[in-house]
Amino acid sequence: MAQAHGRTDRPLRALHIFPHLADDLTAGSDYYQHRLTRELLRLDVEVEVLTTCTRRVEPRAAFGLGWPNDYPRGVAAVDGVRVTRFPVPWSPPTALGHLLSRPIIARWRHEQANEAGGALGADGVVASFHRRALARPRAYDLLALLGRGPWSPGLIAAARRAAGRADIILAGFAPFATLWQATRIARRAGLPLVLLPLFHPEDLYHHFRALYECFQRADALLAQTPYSAALFERLLPGSRPLALGLGIDPAELDAPHISGARFRQQHGLGDAPLALFVGRKEEHKRYDLAVDAIERVPDSRARLVLIGADVDRRPITSTRARYLGPLPRAELLDAYDACDVFVLPSEHESFGVVFLEAWMRGKPVIGNARCQPVRSVIEDGVDGLLAEDGAQLADRLNSLFADPQRAARLGGAGREKVLARYTWERIGRRVHELYLRLTAGR
C-alpha cells in the first residue's frame, strides 16, 4: 500500500472496524474482536473501535440480512473497551432480501450443474467453491454485498475521519461488507490494513471474488489455523496470512468460583453422564447431530445440554436434550466444568474458541471430522476425537462416558496445548509485533 502516516515517539494508534460487537460477547466473533482489542490496549496501543448498533444480525433471506439498531448510537463500554456505535438506517426488507437472493441462488445451481468431476474431500469442495467464485460475474458480488451489509453512512464517514488519526486499520469479518468498506478506506488513507476474516472454507457463502480481492489487498490476514493460512496462500496468490489462532484468559477459566456442581444442581442434572454443546442453534452448527448422538447412547441417564442463541427457532423434542438458550458468562463457565464431554459437530468454523474453553476445564472434546479448520485444532486420539456423522459421534461420546480415565487424559492434553499456544497474552503480543512491523518507517 501507499505511504502511511509517520510516528515519532507517540503510542501506536489503531482503528478497528467491526460489523457488530454485542455487550454479552456470547458470539465467538464478538469475543475474538473484543479480547484481541483489549489485549492490544494492555500493550499500550491506542485503539479506536467503530461498530454498528446491532446486537445480532437477523437472517431475513439468504442475502438479505437485517441490522436492527439494538443499542443506542454513540460511545459505549463493552467490558472495559470503549466503542462508538452507529445506526444502520437501511437493511433489505424481507421481500427485497429474497429478490436479491434469487439470482445468486439460481447462479449457484447453474454452477453446480456445470461443475465437472465432483472432487471428493474438503479440499476438493473448497477448490470447487474457489473456481466458481472466480468465474462468477461481478454483478453477483455486488448483490451479495448489498444484501449482507451493514451499510451505515455514519460508520463509514467516521472511519474515514478516524483514518486520519490512525497508523493502521484492522477490520472484521467475513462475509460482511465491513471488509470491503475498510479495504477502500485504508487504500484512500494510505494506511496498512490487517483483516480478521474468520473465514469458513467449507461455506459457499464465504466464497465471493469481492472478498478474495480484499484478502489479497490486505497487508496481513489473521488466519485462525495453519490450514486456513496455507489455504489462503494456495488459493489467493499475493495474500499474506499469519497463522495466529485465538486465545483464552487462563485466569478467567481457572477462577475458583467456577462450579460444575452448582450448574448440575441448578438444572437438576444430578450425576448423569453429561455432554455439552455451545454455539448458535442453527443448521450449519449441526446441533442435530449432537441430539441424535445422545439418543443413541445406551445409558438412558445420559443428557445433552445446548447453550446458545436460537437462530432457527426449531423445537428440540428429545427428552435427553435440554436447550437453555444463551446464558451469562459465569453460568457458561459452570457448564464447561459440569460436563463430561464437550461436543461441537459444526460443519463451518474458522477455529472454535469453545474447544479451548472446554479444554481449560480439562474436558475432552469432539469435533466434526469434515471441517478442516477443526481437524487442524483437534489432534484425533491425542487431545480430543473427531466424528463424521451422528452414528460415529454417538460411538465417540459413549466411549468417553464409559472410560473416564481416557476422557481425563484427552482433556488434560488439550489443556496443556491451550496454555502452550492459545492465550490472549501470546496472541496479542504477536499482533502487536505485526502492527509495529507494518507501520515501521511509515
Helices and strands as residue ranges (DSSP letters): E 13-17, H 28-42, E 46-52, E 58-61, E 64-66, E 74-78, E 81-86, H 94-114, H 122-135, H 138-148, H 153-163, E 168-172, H 178-189, E 193-196, G 204-206, H 209-217, E 220-223, H 226-235, E 241-243, H 250-253, H 260-266, E 274-278, G 283-285, H 287-296, E 303-307, E 321-325, H 329-338, E 341-344, H 353-360, E 365-368, H 372-377, E 385-387, H 390-402, H 404-421, H 424-439
